[in-house]
Amino acid sequence: MNRLQERITTSFQAQGLMATLGAELALVAEGEVHIALPFSERLSQQHGYMHAGAITSILDSACGYAALTMAPPGCEVVTAEFKINLLRPALGDRFLAIGRVQNAGRSLTVCTGEVQAFSGTESVPKVVALMQATIATIRP
């Protein structure tokens, strides 16, 4: 594991919400982070879809961690703002949130992201959500 992966993994493992949801890091690269989440009835809403709160949470974290990959050593990040579009019901066996840095500034980083839903053995996922997020770099 390289320093970047170690930095993101250590922070991710300290997040209570990601552990509660059952989310896992799937990829860490400079400017991009993927978070996987299996379907769980405990995270569903009344119609049996994955709850928008769970989908939003993994996508917010994927964007935040993508921003952290670009932040200077010793700095942390927090979400300043995001906009999410829920494109269709979140139906699937597993979900993948992909956060990507579009522009990394000194104090603000703009990220985009999407959540893909996978069902059964289908190899082509369906995009269920899109996000644009502004992430603030902080110096603790």
C-alpha positions in Angstrom: 0.0 0.0 0.0 1.4 3.4 -0.9 1.2 6.6 1.2 -1.8 7.9 -0.6 -3.8 4.7 -0.2 -2.7 4.5 3.5 -3.8 8.1 4.2 -7.2 7.5 2.7 -7.7 4.1 4.2 -6.8 5.3 7.7 -9.3 8.1 7.5 -12.0 5.9 5.9 -11.6 3.3 8.7 -12.2 6.1 11.3 -15.6 6.9 9.8 -18.4 5.4 11.9 -21.0 6.0 9.2 -19.2 4.1 6.5 -18.7 1.2 8.8 -22.4 1.3 9.8 -23.5 1.3 6.2 -21.1 -1.6 5.3 -19.3 0.5 2.7 -15.8 -0.4 1.6 -13.0 1.4 -0.3 -12.7 -0.1 -3.7 -10.1 2.1 -5.4 -7.8 4.9 -4.3 -5.9 6.9 -6.9 -4.8 10.5 -7.2 -7.9 12.5 -7.8 -10.3 9.5 -7.8 -11.9 7.3 -5.1 -14.4 4.5 -5.4 -16.6 3.2 -2.5 -18.6 0.0 -2.8 -21.8 -0.7 -0.9 -23.8 -4.0 -1.1 -27.6 -3.8 -1.0 -29.0 -4.2 2.5 -32.7 -4.3 3.5 -31.6 -2.4 6.6 -30.7 0.5 4.3 -33.8 0.4 2.0 -36.7 2.7 1.9 -40.4 1.7 2.0 -40.5 0.6 -1.7 -37.5 -1.7 -1.4 -35.0 0.6 -3.1 -31.7 1.6 -1.5 -32.4 4.7 0.5 -31.3 8.0 -1.0 -29.5 8.8 2.3 -27.2 5.8 1.9 -26.6 6.6 -1.8 -25.8 10.2 -0.9 -23.6 9.3 2.0 -21.3 7.0 -0.1 -21.1 9.5 -2.9 -20.3 12.5 -0.6 -17.5 10.4 1.0 -16.2 9.3 -2.4 -16.0 13.0 -3.5 -14.5 14.0 -0.2 -11.8 11.3 -0.3 -11.0 12.1 -3.9 -10.4 15.7 -2.7 -8.2 14.4 0.1 -6.0 12.7 -2.4 -5.1 16.1 -3.7 -4.8 17.9 -0.4 -1.3 18.8 1.1 0.1 16.6 3.8 -1.3 17.5 7.2 -4.5 18.9 5.8 -8.0 17.4 6.0 -11.1 18.0 4.0 -14.8 18.7 4.8 -17.7 19.0 2.5 -18.8 22.7 2.0 -21.7 22.0 -0.4 -23.1 19.4 -2.8 -25.9 19.0 -5.3 -27.2 15.5 -6.0 -29.5 14.3 -8.8 -31.2 11.0 -8.2 -31.8 9.7 -11.7 -33.8 6.6 -11.0 -34.6 4.3 -8.1 -31.5 2.7 -6.6 -32.2 -0.9 -7.5 -29.4 -3.4 -7.4 -27.4 -6.0 -5.6 -24.4 -3.6 -5.2 -23.5 0.0 -5.7 -20.3 1.8 -6.6 -19.8 5.5 -5.8 -17.1 7.1 -7.9 -15.7 10.5 -6.8 -13.4 12.5 -9.2 -11.6 15.8 -8.7 -12.4 18.3 -11.4 -10.4 21.2 -10.0 -8.2 21.3 -6.9 -7.5 24.7 -5.5 -5.7 25.9 -2.3 -8.9 26.0 -0.2 -11.7 24.5 -2.3 -11.8 21.4 -4.5 -14.6 20.8 -6.9 -15.5 17.1 -7.5 -18.0 15.3 -9.5 -19.4 11.8 -8.8 -21.8 9.1 -9.7 -23.3 6.0 -8.2 -23.6 3.0 -10.4 -26.0 0.1 -9.6 -25.1 -3.5 -10.5 -27.7 -6.3 -10.6 -27.0 -10.0 -10.8 -24.6 -10.9 -13.5 -25.2 -7.8 -15.6 -21.9 -6.3 -16.6 -23.3 -2.9 -17.5 -24.3 -0.8 -14.5 -27.0 1.8 -14.3 -26.2 5.3 -13.1 -28.6 6.1 -10.3 -27.1 9.4 -9.0 -24.9 12.2 -10.0 -23.2 14.8 -7.7 -21.3 18.0 -7.8 -19.5 18.7 -4.6 -17.3 21.5 -3.2 -14.8 20.3 -0.7 -13.0 22.6 1.7 -9.4 22.0 2.6 -8.8 22.6 6.3 -5.6 22.8 8.4 -6.3 21.3 11.8 
